[in-house]
Amino acid sequence: MYRVLLIPSSDYVGHPFPQRLNHIFERINSQDQFEVHVVRFKLYEKQLNTSVAVHELQDLQFKPLSLYYLVNMAFHSGFVHKLVRKECIDLVVLSNLSPCFIHSLVKDDKLPILFDLPDYFPVSAAGYIVPPCSLPGKALASFLEGMLKIILMNCRKTTVASHALLEYARRLGAGSPSYLPNGVGEEFFKDHDGNEMRENLRLTKDDVLLGYVGSLAFWLNLKPLLGGLRMAKKRGIPAKLLLVGGNLHSDYLSNVRRWVADLGLTDSVFYTGFVPYDEVPKYVSAMDLGALPHDVKNPTGYYAGPNKIWEYLSQGKPVLASPIPEALLCWQYLEFVNDAEAYSSVLESFYKDPTPFIEKAEKGRELAKTMTWENSARIMEKCLLETLNQ
């Protein structure tokens, strides 16, 4: 049995919801081939259930997140090196910048290393410190990209969450990059009746409920969506919005609430905060349409491999998506929107006749059944073996 050490992108057992690596490595650890060990950055108090061996860091707690990683960079790297020797680790999986940078510089060439790139790290990391489109934001992103390039060039293999990231990793000189998609949990394919939740929200049968599931963060662009919602209501469409999620290392939600109030939509927008992962399908089932409002001008949004596409389609819900590369690859199952008029037009067309939208979504549901976390875990197993045998 191979012993794998994972250095995740965030708090593995404290994050508000299971992340990409949780879904993948919990499934890998349940097999006979790999024993998974994880370094925990204690950023949250919550404890997700896990079957892996968790090694909690006793580090210095600082806020914001950038300062936490910067101050602890050397300590984190030293902890990892000691853990590798203590636990007789056969393979290291990196998915972080700060603690992985020093590790990649002083690594043992005999120890196989795989890097998993779940999003556009330079901007996703910089964006929690300064506005990503500002001059300081661009400078910091450039610096972080230099760090990422060094890390990737020192790894035997790289896995990425989207086809756009695959090309990006190649440009940075990543070793043996492979596409490893995000997925959806098996519980999403159970049929749910959303009527009870719609009743709790006091919705009528005529109300058109547009929903968004996920973190509320700077890589989204909710202004056109809200503008389209207001425009649709002015045209007589009884449209509402359900936001299932919350802030993640920033206070984007405050901006959303302000925009909602300024547009006079307070009575038309519902907020749930984060909900348990296995309950998300119940919320999706109550929606008429699902939204993927990524900001195409923000690299984190543009390069994303959004699994919420599969979460919406798993319940047969039509998807209104920003035209990011990964969404464009499955264009025949989605509705593309890029401004308020487009959102309003789709809401109006759906209200008048939902049939063609539902038929398209049902076809997409068949594709979604192949995009599971179980499938992603099997791809990762193959990539781990390739890394060990290179």
N, C-alpha and C positions, 0 to 999 in steps of 0.2 A: 504493500500500500504506500502510495506517495503522500508525503506531508507537504501541504501547500500553505504558505503564509500570505494572507491578503491584507494589503494596506488600502482601505477604502477611501472614497472621496469625502465622506462625512462620518458622522457617528453611526456605526453599524447597528447598534441596538437601541439608540435613543432618538433616531430620526422620527419625525411625525408620521411617516408611513414607510413601508418597505421600499427600498430603492432597487435599481437594476441588479446590483451585486448581491443583495439579499435574496432576491428571487432566484438567481442563478446558482449561488453557492450553497444555499440551503438544500437545493435539489441535488447538487453534486455531492455534498457531504453525506447524503442518505444512501449513496452507492458504496460499493466495496472497494473502489479503486483509489479514492482520495480521502485523506483526513484533513479537514480545513481548520486552520487557525486564523484568527482575525485580530488585528490591532484596533483597540477602541479609543477614539478621541471622544472624551466625555463632554459633549456639547449640549446635551439635553438630559433631562431627568427620566424621561419615559424609557421603559424597557420593552422592546419587541421580543417576542419569543424566538429562540434560536437553538439550533442543534450543534452549532460549531463551537470550537474552543475559543473563548474570548479572552484576550489579554489586555487588561485595562491600564492605560497610561496614568502614572501619578505625576502629572505635569502642572505647569503654572496656568491658572485660568485667567484669561484676559478677554476683554471685548474691545473692539469688534473682532470678528472672526479672523481678519487679516493679521491683526496684532497677535492673536493667539498662536497662529502658525509660525509667524516670524520669530517671536520670542522663544518658542519651543523647538525650532528647526533642528538645532544640533542635538538636543535631548532626544527628540523623536527618532532621529537617525541612529543614535547610539543604542537606543532601546531596541530598534529593529535588528541591528547587528548582533546584539547579545541574544535576542530571541531566536534568531536563525541558528546560532550555535547550540543553544540550550535545548531547543526542540528538534534538532537534527532535520531542519527544513530542506526539502528537495527542490522546491520551486517557489519563487516569490511572484505574486501578482500585485502590481502597482496600479493605483488609480487616484493619484493625488500629486500635487506639485511640490509643496514645501518639504515634507519629510522624505520624499522620493528623490529630490535633487541631490542632496549630499550622498544618499545611499548609492545613486547611480555613478557618482564620481569615485567612490572608494569601494565599489563592489568587488566581490570575488568573481573572476571571470568564469570559474567553474560552476557557479550557481546560476541556473537558468532563470531569466526574468521575462515576464510578460507584462505589457502595459495595456490596460483597458481604458479607452478614451470614450466616455459616455456623452460628452458634449464639447463645445468649443471652450476649453479650459482658460485660455488667456483672457477672454472677455468675461466669462462666467465668474472667474475669480476676481478680476479687477472691478467688475460691476457692483460688488458689494462694498467697495471702498470709495470709489468716485464715479460720477456719471460716465458710462462707457463711451459716449460720443464726444466728451470734452477732451481738451488737449492733454490734461493730466491722465485721463482715462486711457487715451490712445497710447501715451508713453508707457504707462504701466502695463498695458496689454502687450506691447512690443517686448518689454523686458520679460514678462512671463512666458511669452512665446519662445524667447531664447532659452529659457529654462526647460520648457517642454521639449524643444528640439534636442537638447543635450540628453535628456532622459530617454527619449525615443530612440536615439542613435545608439544608446548603450543597452537596449533591450533586444532580446532575440526575436520577439514577436509582439505584434500590436493588434488588438481587437478594437473595433469601432462600432458605434451605434447607428450610423447612417452612411449612405453612399457618398454624401458630400464630405463627411469626416474621413472617409476612406481616401478620397483624393487629397484632402488636406494633409493627412498623415504621410502619404507618399511624398508630397512636396517637402515635408520636414525631414525626410530621410528615415522614416520609421522602418524598423526591421520586420519584414514579412507581414504586412498589414492584412487583416481579414475582416470582412463584414460580419458582425454578430448582432442581429437586430434586437431591439427591445420587444417585449412580448406582453401577453395578458394572462392573468391567472385562470385556471380551469373553472373557478366559480363564476366567472363572467358569462359562461355559456349556459347557465341555468336560466330558464325563462322566469322572469319576475313580472308581477302585476303592479304597475305603478299607480294604479287608481287610488290606493289608500294614501300614498304620499301626496298625490295631487289634491286629495281632499284635505289633508293637513295644511297644505299651502293655500287652501280655499280657492282653488282654481276651478273654473267651469269647463265643460266639455269643449267649448269653443276657444278657450285660451290656448295660444301657441307658446309653449315653454321652450326657450332656448337655454341650453345649459353648458357650463364649463366645469371640468374636473381637473384639479391640479393645483400646484403652487401658484400664488399670485406674486409675480416677480418682474423685474425690469426687462426681461426678454419678451414680454407680452405687449400687445398694443390693443388695449380695450377701448380706446376712444372711438374708433370707427364703429365697433360693435354697439357701443352705447348710443352713438349718433344714429345708427341704423335703427335701433330699437325705438328711439324717440320719433324718427321719421315714419316708421311703420305705424306707430300709435296715432300719429296725426292723420294718417291715411285710413284710420278706422280699424286697424288690425289689433285685436286684443293680445298683444305680445307681452311676455314676461321673461325675466332672466333669472336663472338659478346658478349661483356660484358655490361650488363644492370644493373648498380648499381654503388656504390662508397664507399668511406671510411666511417667508423663508429667508431669514437673515436680513430682512429689510422691512420697510413699512409701506409697501406698494398698496396695500389695502386701504390706507388712509387716502391715497390719491383717488382710488376707485370710488370710495364713498363721497369724496368731494365732487367728482365729476357727475356721479349719479344725482347728487343734490342740485348741482348747478343746472342739470338738464331736466329737472323736475320729474325724475324717475324713481324717487324714493319708494313709492308704493308698488313699483313694478319689479323690484330687484330683491331677491332672497339670498341670504348668506347663511351657510351652515358651518363654516370653519372646516378643519380637517375632520374626516370621519374614518372609522376603521376600514381597512382595505376591503375586507370581505363584504362590507355593506355598500360599497360604491355602486355595484350593479343595480341595487334597489333604487338609488337616486337616478341613475342613467335611465332606468326603465320608465321613470316618471316624465322624462323629457320627450319633447317632440323632435328636437334637433340638438346636435352636439356641436360645440364651437372649438376650433383650433386657432385662436387669435394671436399667433406668433408674429412678432415684429420682424419683417423681412429685412429691415435695415440694421438690425442688431445681430451680429454674428452668432450669438448663443441661440437666438430664435431661428436664424436662417439654417444653421448646420444641424439642427436637432433631429433626432429620430423619435418622434412623438408616439408613444404607445397609446395615448388617449384616442388616436384614430381607431385602434383595434378595440379599445374599451367601449367606444360608442357603437361601432359596427357589430360588436359581439351581441348587443341587444337589438340589432336591426334599426339603429337610429341614423338618419341622414346626418352627414357631417359638413359643416361650413368651415372651410379651411383657408388659411392664408397660403399663398402660392410659394411655399418653401420647397426646396428640391425633393425631400423625401415624400411629401404629399403629392407632388406632381407625378411621381412614379406610379401612383395608383389613382390617376386622374379619373378613370372611368367609374369610380365608386364615390366620388366626392363632389361637393359644390364649392367653387372657389370664389372667395370674396376678398376685396382689398380696400374697400372704402365704405362709408355709411350707406351710400345709394345701393351698393351691391347687397349688403346685409338686408336692407329694407325690401329690396326687390325679391330676394329669396323668401323672406318671411311672408310677403304678400302672396307670392305664387303658391307657397305651401298652404297657406290659409284657404286659398281658393280651390286647390286640388292637390292634396298630399300624395296621391297615388304614385306618380312617376318618381318622386323622391324616395318613397318607401321601397319601391321596386329596386331602385339602384342600391339602396342600403342593404336589402336582403341579399343581393349578389355579393356585396362587400362582406357580408357576414360569413359567407363561405370561405373567402380569403382569410378573414380574421381567425378562423378555426385552425389555420396552419401557423399563425403567428403567436404561439404560446411560449410561456417561460420555460416549459418543459423542453420545447424544441431548442430554445436558446441555450439551455443548460447542456444539452447534448453537443451542440456546436462548441461550447466552451471546453467541454471534456476533450474533444478532438484537438482543439487548439493547445490545451495544456500538454497533451501527449506529444504533439509536434514540437513544442518548445523544449520538452525534456529530451527529445531524440535528435535535436539539431546539433 
